[in-house]
Amino acid sequence: MKLFHSIQKFTSKKQTIVTLGTFDGVHLGHRKIIDRLVATAKQESCESVILTFFPHPRMVLQDGSSVKLLNTMDEKAQLLEQLEVDNLIIHPFDQEFSRLTAEEFVEEVLVKQLNLKKIIIGYDHRFGRNRTANIDDLKEFGKQFNFEVEEISAQEIDDVAVSSTKIRNALEEGNIPLANSYLSYPYFLTGLVTKGKSIGRTIDFPTANLDLKDNHKLIPKKGVYIVSSTHKEALVFGMMNIGYNPTVKGDKKTIEVHFFNFNEDLYNQKIQIAILNRIRDEIKFDTLDQLKTQLESDKKTAMAWLEIQD
């Protein structure tokens, strides 16, 4: 997959089949559109193109909006590449771009820059300045500028009944099985392993402290989770705590992962943590011994759940 960081940098000798949107989560509903995009491009000997934007338009257009996203841009690119998309354009979204009229957007961006043959779009998509244009307007532009419009119907989208908002809500409530079922893959966090206080090591539960770097990434509800990761092409399992470590009077939210049967140094390495299920809320204990006892119980719970999944 080729990655472009603006519309102006995109080039292709072939005509393109295009879809556009934020695609946050690249969930089951999005995959209906993307699968159609990729299949159509192959059938028509064209290049498939996804046009997305960063920052999220809501961050630019709504004052004080603190949108939490399911994917960082790197994570989104990783997921789209797995779906065999030919080209991903991440265009900077700003006030100037938002003021393009629907006709300017279609003619200057889709037709002239992207060499559009067909656009595949959801039935409820709106675009152009103040999002005033809809699918019917797009079809009229298609006649004017000689491109096709393929609409993903309400029934096809609603059959899946998935939205990024539903997934965010599930994660914020700690309902991992529901979120993962909507996504069709385990929700994951990507970050750099940094130095912690090493308290876990003193009670035989050493942890990797994860620094996400991206303030927009949605972190699930505080608590203890069953997780997996891949290290040197091997799958490893463990448990993760999201919270403030009240037992040791922590003062900031941390993400700490303890891997089972694992003793390698991960410091300063970038790792990806897949979240498989949730065990419990974060609890404040009076002593470290009580915390250790609870962690041993959590490990048994996690191991039993993982064996059932096998």
Residue, then its C-alpha position, 0 to 999 in steps of 0.5 A: m500500500k502506498l501512503f500519501h500525506s496530502i492529496q497533492k502528493f498523490t499520483s497514479k497512471k491508472q484511473t481510481i476507485v475512491t472512497l472517503g471518510t474517517f474510518d475510525g476503527v476500520h470496523l465491520g461497517h467500514r469493511k463492507i465499503i472497503d471490501r467493495l472498493v478493493a474488489t471493484a478496483k481489481q475488476e476494473s483494472c483501476e487503483s483503489v484509493i481511500l481518502t481520509f483526514f487528520p486531524h479529525p474534522r470534528m477537532v477542527l470545526q467544533d471548539g473544545s471537541s476532545v474526540k477520542l479515536l479508536n486508531t492512531m493514523d499509523e494503526k489505521a494504515q496498518l489495518l487498511e494495508q491488511l485489507e489490500v487497499d492500494n493507496l491511502i491518502i491522509h490529508p491535513f484537515d484545516q479551516e481552509f480545506s473545510r471551506l471548499t464547496a461541494e463542487e470545488f471538492v469534486e472537480e479539484v480533488l476527486v476529478k483532477q487530482l485523483n483521476l476518479k472513475k468511480i466513488i463508492i460511498g455510504y448512503d448517508h455521506r455528506f460533504g462540501r462546505n458545512r456538509t451541505a451536499n449529499i449522495d444525490d448531489l454527488k450523482e449529479f456531479g457524476k453526470q457533469f464530470n463523467f464518473e460513476v457513483e456506487e451507493i452502499s445502501a442503508q440496508e447493507i450498512d444497517d445489517v451490520a449495525v456498527s458505529s465507531t460511537k458504539i465501539r467507543n462506548a463499549l470500551e469506556e464501559g469496559n465491555i471488551p467482547l462487545a467492542n471486539s465483536y464490532l471491530s472484528y479484531p481485538y482492540f489494541l494499544t501501541g506504545l513505547v515501553t518506558k521505565g516505571k517504579s519497578i514495584g511490580r518486580t518486588i512482588d514477582f509481577p514485573t510490568a512493562n509500562l506503556d507510553l502511548k504518545d498519542n493523546h487522541k487514542l481512546i484508553p478503555k475503562k480503568g481496570v485489569y485486562i487479559v491481553s496478548s502481544t507478539h514478540k519475536e514472532a511468538l504470541v505471548f499472553g499476559m494481563m494489563n492494568i489501566g489506572y492510578n495504582p492506588t495501593v502505592k499512591g500513584d498520581k497519574k494514569t498508567i498502562e502496565v502489562h505483565f506477560f506470563n512466563f516471560n523475562e526479556d527486557l522490553y525497555n525502549q521497544k515499541i510494542q502492540i497490546a491486543i486487549l482480549n477481555r476484562i477481569r475486574d475494576e482497579i482496587k486499592f489494597d492496604t498492603l503489597d502482599q494483598l495486591k500480590t494475592q489478588l494478582e495471583s488470583d487474576k493470573k489464574t482467572a486469565m489463564a483459565w479464560l485463555e484455555i477456554q478460548d483454545 
